[in-house]
Amino acid sequence: MPTRGDRPAHMHCAQPDIFWAALLEKAYAKLYGGYTFLKYGTVGRALQDLTGAVVQSVPPSGPLLGGAVPRSTLLIAISGLEKETKRRRSGLLTEHPYCVTGLARVRANSNDSVTHGSGSSGGDTSLIRLRSPWIGGEWGGVWCGAWSERSWEWNALNERDRELLSSRSSNDCEFWMSVNEFLTRFVVIWLAHIGPDDWALEPGLHTRAPWRAALAVRQWRAGFNAGGPHKFIETTATNPQFRIRVPPGHPSKAHVVVAVAQKYECYRSRNYEDEEIGFTIYEVPPGMQRVTPQYVSEQMPLDFAPLSNLREIATFFALPAGDFVVMPHAAQHREGRFLLRIFADQHTDVWEVNEENLVIHNIAAEFCDERTIDARILYKLRARYPHEIDATQLQAILKAHGGNNRGFRGLGGINCGPSLELCRGMLALRDPALGGRLSIEHVPALIGLMRFWKAAFRRCGPSSSGTATLSRGIWASKVSSYCLRGLLWAGGATASNKVLEALVSRFTRNRQITLEGYLLSMARLHLAHERYHSLDAKAKASPLSLEEMILMTIYS
């Protein structure tokens, strides 16, 4: 340890044979690369590093003190600037951190005059207990004004009241002052909300009410869920969504803390913290599955944390009974990992908004029931092709009849149309024997299915905001990959977040998806569902989940 004379050069304990403070300081300096870097930090950063808590800074207020002190929240108050003469009179150190350790209320003209509380009524006086990190004397930062131990207000208390207040001030550097005086002399309070796991491990916090907590580590990916702030109406709904449900029946509102932290390194690699993060919270109807672009365009958010280049953004809410959706976000298209933490002081249900993997079967029969056309197509196909065809022949059928046959209209052309890979995927839908061949009887059904999916792509593709670019040929059209969830809905399928992310990774390029990629996505989803249900029917209990089967099929 660095020393000056026979004592540690920096932080040290009053007792010369106790070194835990200096050892802790040395470990903290190593984390940031040296003692020199410690002077660049902030109180909030140190609190987060040393406690792992959700940290936020707020202006001082009486209701804030009354709500935070009884809970497992550490409060650090920063004193304001004062003239030197005033500082010598008050004893407070300017721009200095003080720990808030308790509250009391003195009731005048009462035998039982000291109780817990933060408000004032009639002749009552609300007091706050603070602790200075320095010990002793005028330069120890101990308050010397009203309600200090040598003030006339303190001496005017009866002996029992003084004993009660003194017993609560267990340290020499603790002192009492009125809440009103505190609000005028302190400019900011740092709140460190301690999670339930740390609360259970720290006996000193067991007298305070614990927070309930939920956390999730997720990531933003460009083209999938990096939709940006709420001003980007068409893409912000693709951000990760987390539902908060405050059940009815509680007499007061639920106090909820929402915090979003980006992945960060220490000061030596501080460029990781230059990215901007934020979050938006919406109040939603109970029956709404997820926030959609249409809902974003019609409703204003309940609140939002604007983009800031901080390691963590935290906001305190008082929420009534109802449903709310939190959407963490970064700048649009910016990738990165984040940690979401939601603390609540009463029972609330928190979960990530997700969807089940579902496929509506027999879409061709339900929407494209053109039996007469199917019969004409079959008659012509039987005359030119064998009873069973392979993927190359299927591709030739779709291209050769692309512009000349009413039944195939729009599916292809001489120089454009479905690729061989797509034809293989479509063929697999009607090839349970895995022989690589398709009965000619199934071709009209596949054509109807492709026609329906192509209509869904055309219907959802055009956009006035530039998220889609449709050219003269539908096969050359490109749609923003952020629209893929809506395209799946239009095509009669839903996908979980994990499956949707895999589809974006597999079938999109440069944050865009073509008709070819969309049809491949739908074909793979259908194929995975059919294979999974076939296995499940044979084995009763499949060793794979449906999501695992879909993911395997997508990357096959």
C-alpha positions in Angstrom: 0.0 0.0 0.0 1.3 3.5 -0.7 2.2 5.2 2.6 3.2 8.6 3.8 5.4 8.3 6.8 4.0 5.4 8.9 0.4 5.7 7.7 -1.5 5.0 4.5 -1.2 7.8 2.0 -4.8 7.9 1.1 -7.9 6.6 2.9 -7.3 5.1 6.3 -9.1 4.3 9.6 -8.8 6.3 12.8 -7.2 3.2 14.5 -3.6 2.8 13.2 -3.8 -1.0 13.2 -6.9 -1.4 11.0 -6.3 -1.4 7.3 -9.5 -2.7 5.6 -10.4 0.8 4.2 -6.9 1.2 2.6 -7.1 -2.3 1.2 -10.6 -1.7 -0.3 -9.3 1.6 -1.8 -6.3 -0.2 -3.3 -8.6 -2.9 -4.9 -10.9 -0.2 -6.3 -7.9 1.7 -7.7 -6.7 -1.5 -9.4 -10.1 -2.0 -11.0 -9.7 1.4 -12.7 -6.0 1.2 -13.4 -4.5 3.3 -10.6 -5.1 5.8 -7.8 -5.0 8.7 -10.3 -8.2 7.5 -12.1 -10.2 7.6 -8.9 -10.5 11.4 -8.8 -12.4 11.3 -12.1 -15.3 9.3 -10.7 -18.6 10.3 -9.3 -20.6 9.4 -6.2 -23.1 7.5 -8.3 -20.4 5.5 -10.1 -18.8 4.5 -6.8 -22.1 3.5 -5.3 -22.9 1.3 -8.2 -19.4 -0.3 -8.3 -19.3 -1.0 -4.5 -22.9 -2.1 -4.0 -24.2 -3.4 -7.4 -27.4 -1.4 -6.6 -29.6 0.6 -9.0 -28.4 4.1 -8.6 -30.2 7.4 -9.5 -29.8 11.0 -8.5 -32.8 13.2 -7.6 -33.5 16.6 -6.0 -34.1 16.5 -2.3 -37.8 16.4 -1.2 -39.7 15.5 1.9 -41.9 12.8 0.3 -38.8 11.3 -1.3 -37.2 10.9 2.1 -40.3 9.4 3.7 -40.6 6.8 0.9 -36.9 5.8 0.5 -35.6 5.7 4.0 -37.8 2.9 5.3 -36.8 0.7 2.3 -33.5 -1.0 1.5 -32.2 2.1 -0.2 -29.0 3.8 0.6 -29.2 7.6 0.5 -26.2 9.9 -0.1 -26.9 13.6 0.1 -24.5 16.2 -1.4 -24.2 19.5 0.4 -24.4 22.8 -1.6 -22.0 25.6 -1.9 -21.7 28.0 1.0 -19.5 30.9 1.9 -16.6 30.1 4.1 -18.0 32.0 7.1 -21.3 30.2 6.9 -19.5 26.9 6.6 -17.5 27.5 9.7 -20.7 28.4 11.5 -22.7 25.4 10.3 -19.9 22.8 10.3 -21.0 21.3 7.0 -18.4 20.7 4.3 -19.4 22.1 0.9 -20.1 19.8 -2.0 -19.6 16.8 0.3 -21.4 13.5 0.5 -23.4 12.7 3.7 -25.2 9.4 4.4 -28.9 9.7 5.3 -29.4 7.1 8.1 -32.8 7.9 9.6 -35.9 10.0 10.2 -37.8 11.1 13.3 -40.6 13.5 14.2 -40.5 15.6 17.4 -44.0 16.3 18.8 -44.2 19.3 21.0 -46.0 19.2 24.3 -46.3 15.4 24.4 -44.9 12.8 26.8 -44.2 10.5 23.9 -42.8 13.0 21.5 -40.3 11.2 19.2 -41.8 8.9 16.5 -40.8 7.8 13.1 -42.1 9.9 10.2 -41.2 12.6 7.6 -44.1 15.0 7.7 -45.0 17.9 9.9 -48.3 18.9 11.4 -49.1 21.6 13.9 -46.1 22.0 16.3 -44.3 18.9 15.0 -40.8 19.1 13.6 -39.4 16.5 11.2 -35.8 15.6 11.7 -33.3 13.8 9.5 -30.2 11.9 10.7 -27.0 12.3 8.7 -23.5 10.8 9.0 -20.3 12.4 7.9 -17.5 10.2 6.7 -15.1 12.4 8.6 -14.7 12.1 12.4 -14.3 14.9 15.0 -14.1 18.6 15.4 -14.9 21.6 13.2 -13.4 20.0 10.1 -15.2 16.7 10.6 -18.3 18.0 8.7 -20.7 17.6 11.6 -23.7 19.9 11.7 -23.5 22.7 14.4 -26.9 24.4 13.8 -30.4 23.8 15.0 -31.1 20.4 16.5 -27.4 19.5 16.9 -26.4 18.2 20.3 -25.3 21.6 21.6 -28.2 23.7 20.2 -30.9 25.2 22.3 -33.5 23.1 20.4 -31.7 19.9 21.6 -31.5 21.2 25.1 -35.2 22.1 25.1 -36.1 18.5 24.6 -37.0 16.5 27.7 -34.5 13.9 28.9 -36.4 10.9 27.4 -36.6 12.5 24.0 -32.9 13.2 24.0 -32.1 9.6 25.0 -34.3 8.3 22.2 -32.6 10.5 19.6 -29.1 9.8 21.0 -29.6 6.0 21.0 -30.5 6.2 17.3 -27.2 8.2 16.6 -24.8 5.4 17.3 -21.8 6.9 15.7 -19.8 10.0 16.8 -20.1 11.5 13.3 -23.9 11.2 13.2 -26.1 14.3 13.8 -29.7 15.4 13.6 -31.1 18.5 11.7 -34.5 19.6 10.6 -35.8 18.4 7.3 -36.6 21.9 6.2 -33.0 22.9 6.9 -31.8 19.8 5.1 -33.8 20.8 2.0 -32.2 24.2 1.8 -28.6 23.1 2.4 -28.4 20.0 0.2 -28.7 20.0 -3.6 -28.9 16.4 -4.7 -29.6 12.9 -3.3 -28.1 9.7 -4.7 -30.3 6.7 -4.2 -28.8 3.2 -4.2 -31.7 0.7 -4.3 -30.4 -2.6 -2.9 -31.7 -5.8 -4.6 -33.4 -8.6 -2.6 -30.3 -10.9 -2.8 -28.0 -8.3 -1.3 -30.7 -7.4 1.2 -30.8 -11.0 2.5 -27.0 -11.1 2.9 -26.7 -7.8 4.8 -28.1 -7.9 8.4 -27.9 -4.1 8.7 -30.7 -3.8 6.0 -33.1 -6.3 7.6 -34.9 -3.6 9.5 -35.8 -2.0 6.2 -38.5 -3.3 3.8 -36.9 -5.2 0.9 -37.5 -4.5 -2.8 -39.0 -7.1 -5.1 -36.8 -7.4 -8.2 -36.8 -8.8 -11.8 -33.9 -8.6 -14.1 -33.1 -9.6 -17.7 -29.9 -9.5 -19.8 -30.7 -9.0 -23.4 -29.3 -7.4 -26.5 -30.2 -5.1 -29.3 -29.6 -6.3 -32.9 -29.8 -4.1 -35.9 -32.7 -5.2 -38.2 -34.4 -7.2 -35.4 -35.0 -5.2 -32.2 -32.8 -2.1 -32.3 -35.8 0.1 -33.1 -34.7 3.3 -31.4 -36.7 5.9 -29.3 -40.4 6.4 -29.6 -40.1 9.1 -32.3 -39.2 6.3 -34.7 -42.8 5.2 -34.9 -42.5 2.3 -37.4 -39.6 0.6 -35.7 -39.7 1.5 -31.9 -42.3 -1.3 -31.3 -39.7 -3.8 -32.3 -37.6 -3.0 -29.2 -37.6 -5.6 -26.4 -40.8 -5.3 -24.4 -41.3 -6.1 -20.7 -44.8 -6.1 -19.1 -45.4 -4.8 -15.6 -48.8 -5.7 -14.1 -49.8 -3.9 -10.9 -52.7 -5.9 -9.5 -55.7 -4.1 -8.0 -56.6 -4.2 -4.3 -53.6 -2.4 -2.8 -54.5 0.9 -1.0 -51.6 2.8 -2.5 -49.7 3.0 -5.7 -46.8 0.7 -6.4 -43.4 2.4 -6.2 -41.4 1.0 -9.1 -37.8 1.6 -10.2 -36.9 0.9 -13.8 -33.2 0.8 -14.7 -31.4 0.1 -18.0 -27.7 -0.4 -18.0 -25.5 -0.9 -21.0 -22.5 -3.2 -21.1 -19.6 -1.2 -19.8 -16.0 -1.5 -18.9 -13.8 0.5 -16.4 -12.4 3.9 -16.9 -9.5 2.6 -19.0 -12.0 1.5 -21.7 -14.6 4.3 -21.2 -15.3 4.5 -24.9 -17.9 1.7 -24.3 -20.0 4.2 -22.3 -20.2 6.7 -25.1 -23.3 5.0 -26.6 -26.7 6.4 -25.7 -29.4 4.4 -24.0 -32.9 5.1 -22.7 -36.3 3.5 -22.3 -40.0 4.2 -22.9 -43.0 3.1 -20.8 -46.5 2.8 -22.1 -49.8 2.2 -20.3 -51.6 -0.5 -22.3 -55.0 -2.2 -22.1 -55.0 -5.6 -20.3 -56.0 -7.5 -23.4 -53.2 -6.1 -25.6 -50.5 -8.7 -26.4 -47.7 -6.2 -27.2 -47.2 -2.6 -28.2 -47.6 -2.3 -32.0 -46.5 0.5 -34.4 -50.1 1.5 -34.8 -50.5 1.9 -31.0 -47.3 3.9 -30.9 -48.6 6.2 -33.6 -51.9 6.8 -31.7 -50.8 6.9 -28.1 -48.2 9.0 -26.3 -45.9 7.2 -23.8 -46.7 7.4 -20.1 -43.0 8.5 -19.6 -39.6 8.0 -21.2 -36.0 8.4 -20.3 -34.3 10.3 -23.1 -31.2 9.0 -24.8 -28.1 9.6 -22.5 -24.5 8.3 -22.7 -24.6 6.9 -19.2 -23.7 3.5 -18.0 -27.2 3.2 -16.4 -30.4 5.1 -16.5 -32.9 4.7 -13.7 -36.3 6.4 -13.0 -38.7 6.1 -10.1 -42.5 5.7 -10.8 -45.6 5.5 -8.7 -47.9 3.3 -10.8 -51.6 2.6 -10.1 -53.2 -0.7 -10.8 -53.0 -1.6 -14.5 -50.7 -2.9 -17.2 -47.5 -1.1 -18.4 -44.9 -2.0 -21.0 -41.3 -1.0 -20.7 -39.2 -0.8 -23.9 -35.4 -0.3 -23.4 -33.8 1.2 -26.4 -30.6 2.6 -27.8 -30.0 4.7 -30.9 -31.8 3.2 -33.9 -29.9 0.3 -35.5 -27.2 0.4 -32.7 -26.3 -3.0 -31.4 -25.3 -3.8 -27.8 -26.1 -5.8 -24.7 -28.1 -4.3 -21.8 -29.3 -5.2 -18.3 -32.9 -4.3 -17.3 -33.8 -4.2 -13.6 -37.2 -3.5 -12.3 -37.7 -3.0 -8.5 -41.1 -2.7 -6.8 -42.1 -2.2 -3.2 -45.2 -4.4 -3.5 -46.3 -7.5 -5.4 -46.2 -6.9 -9.2 -46.0 -9.3 -12.1 -43.1 -8.7 -14.5 -42.5 -10.7 -17.7 -40.9 -10.3 -21.1 -43.5 -10.0 -23.9 -43.1 -13.0 -26.1 -45.3 -14.9 -28.5 -45.9 -18.6 -29.1 -44.7 -20.4 -32.2 -48.0 -21.0 -34.1 -48.8 -21.7 -37.7 -52.3 -21.6 -39.3 -52.5 -24.7 -41.5 -54.3 -25.3 -44.8 -54.0 -21.6 -45.8 -54.1 -22.6 -49.5 -57.4 -24.4 -49.1 -58.9 -21.7 -46.9 -58.0 -18.7 -48.9 -57.3 -20.0 -52.4 -60.0 -22.5 -53.1 -59.9 -22.5 -56.9 -60.6 -26.1 -57.7 -61.5 -25.4 -61.4 -58.2 -23.6 -62.0 -56.4 -26.4 -60.1 -58.0 -29.0 -62.4 -56.8 -27.1 -65.5 -53.3 -26.7 -64.1 -53.1 -30.4 -63.3 -54.3 -31.4 -66.8 -51.5 -29.4 -68.4 -48.9 -30.5 -66.0 -49.7 -34.2 -66.4 -49.3 -33.8 -70.1 -45.7 -32.4 -69.9 -44.2 -33.7 -66.6 -43.9 -37.2 -64.9 -46.0 -38.2 -61.9 -43.2 -37.1 -59.6 -40.9 -34.1 -60.0 -37.9 -32.8 -58.3 -37.0 -29.3 -57.2 -35.4 -28.4 -60.5 -38.5 -29.4 -62.4 -40.7 -27.4 -59.9 -38.6 -24.4 -60.6 -39.0 -24.8 -64.3 -42.7 -25.1 -63.9 -43.0 -21.9 -62.0 -40.7 -20.0 -64.4 -42.1 -21.4 -67.6 -45.7 -20.6 -66.7 -45.0 -17.4 -64.9 -46.4 -14.9 -67.3 -48.6 -17.1 -69.6 -50.9 -19.0 -67.2 -53.5 -17.4 -65.1 -52.9 -19.9 -62.3 -49.2 -19.0 -62.0 -49.5 -15.3 -62.6 -47.1 -13.3 -60.5 -45.1 -16.3 -59.2 -42.3 -15.9 -61.6 -41.1 -15.1 -65.1 -38.6 -16.0 -67.7 -35.7 -14.2 -66.0 -37.0 -14.0 -62.4 -38.9 -16.0 -59.9 -38.3 -18.5 -57.2 -34.8 -19.8 -56.7 -33.8 -23.4 -56.5 -33.4 -23.2 -52.8 -36.9 -21.9 -52.4 -38.3 -24.6 -54.6 -36.5 -27.2 -52.5 -38.0 -25.7 -49.3 -41.5 -25.7 -50.8 -41.1 -29.3 -52.1 -40.1 -30.4 -48.6 -43.5 -29.3 -47.3 -45.1 -32.1 -49.4 -42.3 -34.7 -49.1 -42.8 -36.6 -45.8 -40.8 -39.5 -47.1 -37.7 -37.3 -47.6 -37.2 -38.6 -51.1 -36.5 -35.3 -52.7 -39.5 -35.7 -55.1 -43.0 -34.2 -55.2 -46.2 -35.6 -56.5 -47.6 -33.5 -59.4 -50.9 -33.5 -57.6 -49.4 -31.2 -54.9 -48.2 -28.5 -57.2 -51.4 -26.5 -57.4 -51.6 -26.4 -53.6 -48.1 -25.1 -53.3 -48.8 -22.5 -55.9 -51.9 -21.3 -53.9 -49.8 -21.2 -50.7 -47.1 -19.1 -52.5 -49.7 -16.8 -54.0 -51.2 -16.1 -50.5 -47.8 -15.4 -49.0 -46.9 -13.1 -51.9 -50.1 -11.2 -51.4 -49.3 -10.8 -47.7 -45.8 -9.5 -48.6 -47.3 -7.0 -51.1 -49.9 -5.9 -48.6 -47.5 -5.3 -45.7 -44.6 -4.1 -47.8 -45.4 -0.7 -49.1 -44.6 2.1 -46.6 -44.8 5.9 -46.8 -41.9 6.2 -44.3 -39.3 4.5 -46.4 -39.1 1.2 -44.6 -39.9 -0.6 -47.9 -38.8 -0.2 -51.5 -41.0 -2.0 -54.0 -39.7 -2.0 -57.5 -41.5 -3.0 -60.7 -40.7 -6.7 -60.1 -42.1 -8.2 -56.9 -39.1 -10.6 -56.7 -36.7 -7.6 -56.6 -38.7 -5.8 -53.8 -37.1 -5.3 -50.4 -38.9 -4.6 -47.1 -37.3 -3.5 -43.8 -36.5 -6.5 -41.7 -38.1 -4.8 -38.7 -41.4 -5.6 -40.5 -40.8 -9.3 -40.4 -43.1 -9.9 -37.4 -45.9 -8.2 -39.1 -45.3 -10.2 -42.3 -45.5 -13.4 -40.3 -48.8 -12.3 -38.8 -50.1 -11.5 -42.3 -48.9 -14.9 -43.5 -50.7 -16.7 -40.7 -47.8 -17.5 -38.4 -46.4 -16.2 -35.1 -42.9 -16.7 -33.8 -41.1 -16.3 -30.5 -38.5 -13.6 -30.0 -35.7 -16.1 -30.3 -37.1 -17.7 -33.5 -37.7 -14.2 -35.0 -34.1 -13.2 -34.3 -32.9 -16.4 -36.0 -35.1 -15.7 -39.0 -33.7 -12.2 -39.3 -30.2 -13.5 -39.1 -30.8 -16.2 -41.7 -33.0 -14.6 -44.3 -32.3 -10.8 -44.2 -29.4 -8.7 -45.5 -28.5 -5.1 -44.7 -31.7 -4.8 -42.5 -33.9 -5.8 -45.5 -35.8 -8.9 -46.6 -36.8 -9.8 -50.1 -39.9 -11.8 -51.2 -37.6 -14.8 -51.6 -36.4 -14.5 -48.0 -39.9 -14.1 -46.7 -41.2 -17.2 -48.6 -38.2 -19.2 -47.3 -39.0 -18.1 -43.7 -42.6 -19.2 -44.1 -41.6 -22.5 -45.7 -39.1 -23.3 -42.9 -41.7 -22.4 -40.2 -44.3 -24.7 -41.8 -41.8 -27.4 -42.3 -40.6 -27.3 -38.6 -44.1 -27.4 -37.3 -45.1 -30.4 -39.5 -41.9 -32.3 -38.6 -42.3 -31.6 -34.9 -46.0 -32.6 -34.7 -45.2 -35.7 -36.7 -42.4 -36.7 -34.2 -44.6 -35.8 -31.3 -47.5 -38.0 -32.5 -45.1 -41.0 -32.8 -43.1 -40.6 -29.6 -45.6 -39.0 -27.3 -42.8 -37.0 -25.7 -40.4 -35.4 -28.1 -36.8 -34.9 -26.8 -36.8 -31.4 -28.5 -39.1 -28.5 -27.8 -40.9 -26.9 -30.7 -38.7 -23.8 -30.5 -35.6 -26.0 -30.7 -37.0 -27.8 -33.7 -37.7 -24.5 -35.5 -34.2 -23.2 -34.8 -32.6 -26.4 -36.1 -34.8 -26.2 -39.2 -34.0 -22.6 -39.9 -30.2 -23.2 -39.9 -30.4 -26.5 -41.8 
